[in-house]
Amino acid sequence: RTEARILFDDQAIYVGARMFDSEPLAIARHLTRRDDDGESVADAFHVALGPRNDGLTGVHFGVTAAGTQVDESLFNDSGSDESWDAVWSSAVSVDDVGWTAELRIPLSQLRFSSGTGQTWGLHLVRHIKRKAEEDWWAFIGKKESGLVSLAGHLTGLDVRGRRHLALLPYSTIRGEFL
């Protein structure tokens, strides 16, 4: 069982998810680099948004049970660009009934039209590594092609865009031992 909640304010979209698991000690939590293929080694939760609801473009945000972030822009319905690095935050926690993920996606990282009563495309996806299981909120059949055009709908949004520059410093350390 998976439960998700989506909230928004004038700054961000917030996604909270509870992934129940009958074997919480078996949740795969291998840490990888950002934008690495995390679900190949860890349980993961993903959110894809189509803010323009055009069936062609969108964005994808994901986080593994170890806290590794993944993000990419989506284009031409099923193409993706992993070089896009949005500035957003996430947190995960594992407990005795499964794990939780919280994502905060600033509106400044998304392209959309301002207005009331908006409808965006939405995909929610859960990966369970040990079962080789992938669960989609909006079903996509194995013989269907496309991604953004097959999204479910997130309705009733009243968001207004603001542009600003966001910087997120980071560092990488490497060590070699002989």
C-alpha positions in Angstrom: 0.0 0.0 0.0 1.2 3.5 -0.9 -0.4 6.8 0.2 0.5 10.2 -1.2 -0.6 13.8 -0.4 0.1 16.8 -2.6 -0.1 20.4 -1.2 0.9 23.7 -2.6 1.4 27.3 -1.5 2.8 30.4 -3.3 6.3 29.1 -3.0 6.3 25.3 -3.8 4.5 22.0 -4.5 4.9 19.6 -1.6 4.5 15.8 -2.0 4.4 13.5 1.0 4.3 9.7 0.5 4.0 6.8 2.9 5.2 3.5 1.5 4.0 0.7 3.7 6.1 -2.5 3.7 5.5 -5.8 5.5 9.3 -6.2 5.7 10.7 -2.8 6.7 14.1 -4.3 7.5 14.3 -5.5 3.8 13.8 -2.0 2.3 16.7 -1.5 -0.1 18.6 1.7 0.9 21.9 1.7 -1.1 23.2 5.3 -1.5 24.2 6.4 -5.0 25.2 9.6 -6.7 22.5 12.2 -7.6 20.7 11.3 -10.8 22.2 7.8 -10.8 19.9 4.8 -11.6 18.8 4.6 -7.9 15.9 2.2 -8.3 18.3 -0.5 -9.6 19.8 -0.7 -6.1 17.2 0.9 -3.8 13.5 1.4 -3.2 12.3 4.7 -4.7 9.4 7.0 -5.0 8.9 9.3 -8.1 6.7 12.2 -9.0 6.3 13.4 -12.6 4.5 16.7 -13.2 3.2 18.1 -16.5 2.6 21.8 -15.4 1.6 22.8 -18.9 -0.7 19.8 -19.4 0.3 19.7 -23.0 0.9 15.9 -23.2 4.5 16.6 -24.4 6.5 18.3 -21.6 7.1 17.8 -17.9 9.5 17.3 -15.1 10.4 14.2 -13.0 11.6 14.2 -9.4 12.5 11.1 -7.4 14.1 10.0 -4.2 15.3 6.7 -3.0 14.9 5.2 0.5 18.5 6.2 1.0 17.8 9.8 0.2 19.4 10.0 -3.3 17.7 12.5 -5.5 16.9 12.1 -9.2 15.5 14.8 -11.5 15.1 15.3 -15.2 13.1 17.3 -17.7 10.7 15.5 -20.0 10.0 16.3 -23.6 8.3 14.9 -26.7 6.1 12.8 -24.5 8.7 10.2 -23.6 12.1 11.8 -24.0 14.2 12.9 -21.0 17.1 15.1 -20.2 19.0 14.0 -17.1 21.4 16.9 -17.3 18.7 19.2 -15.9 19.4 19.8 -12.2 16.6 21.6 -10.3 17.1 23.1 -6.9 14.7 21.2 -4.6 14.7 19.4 -1.4 13.6 16.0 0.0 13.7 13.9 3.1 13.2 10.2 3.8 12.7 8.1 6.9 12.4 4.4 7.5 10.4 3.1 10.4 8.6 -0.1 11.6 5.8 0.1 9.0 7.8 1.1 5.9 9.2 4.4 4.8 8.2 7.9 4.0 9.4 10.5 1.4 8.8 14.2 1.5 9.6 16.4 -1.6 9.5 20.2 -1.7 9.6 21.4 -5.3 9.8 25.2 -5.6 7.5 26.8 -8.2 10.5 28.7 -9.5 11.9 25.4 -10.9 8.7 24.8 -13.0 7.4 26.3 -16.2 3.6 26.9 -16.1 0.9 29.5 -16.8 -0.4 31.4 -13.8 -4.1 31.1 -13.1 -6.9 29.5 -11.1 -8.3 26.1 -11.5 -5.3 24.7 -13.4 -4.9 21.0 -14.3 -1.4 19.5 -14.5 -0.4 16.0 -15.6 0.7 13.7 -12.7 2.5 10.4 -12.3 3.3 8.8 -9.0 5.6 5.8 -9.1 6.9 3.5 -6.4 9.8 1.0 -6.9 10.2 -2.0 -4.6 13.7 -3.4 -5.3 13.5 -6.8 -3.6 10.3 -7.6 -5.5 11.3 -6.1 -8.8 8.0 -4.3 -8.5 7.0 -1.0 -10.0 3.6 0.6 -9.1 2.1 3.5 -11.1 -0.8 5.7 -10.0 -1.8 6.4 -13.6 -1.6 3.1 -15.4 0.5 2.8 -18.5 0.1 -0.5 -20.4 3.2 -2.5 -21.5 2.2 -2.0 -25.2 1.6 1.7 -24.9 4.1 4.3 -25.9 4.4 7.7 -24.3 4.7 9.0 -20.8 3.6 12.6 -20.4 0.5 12.1 -22.5 -0.6 9.2 -20.4 -0.4 11.0 -17.0 -3.3 11.3 -14.6 -4.6 14.7 -13.6 -3.8 17.0 -10.7 -6.7 19.5 -10.6 -7.7 22.6 -8.8 -4.3 24.3 -8.6 -4.1 28.0 -8.1 -0.4 28.8 -8.5 1.3 31.9 -9.7 4.8 31.9 -11.1 7.7 34.0 -10.0 11.2 33.9 -11.6 14.3 34.1 -9.5 17.8 32.7 -9.4 18.5 29.8 -7.1 21.9 28.6 -6.3 22.7 25.4 -4.4 26.4 24.9 -3.6 27.8 21.4 -3.4 31.1 19.6 -3.2 32.5 16.2 -4.1 35.3 14.4 -2.3 37.2 11.5 -3.6 39.8 9.5 -1.8 42.2 6.7 -2.8 43.9 4.4 -0.4 46.8 2.2 -1.2 
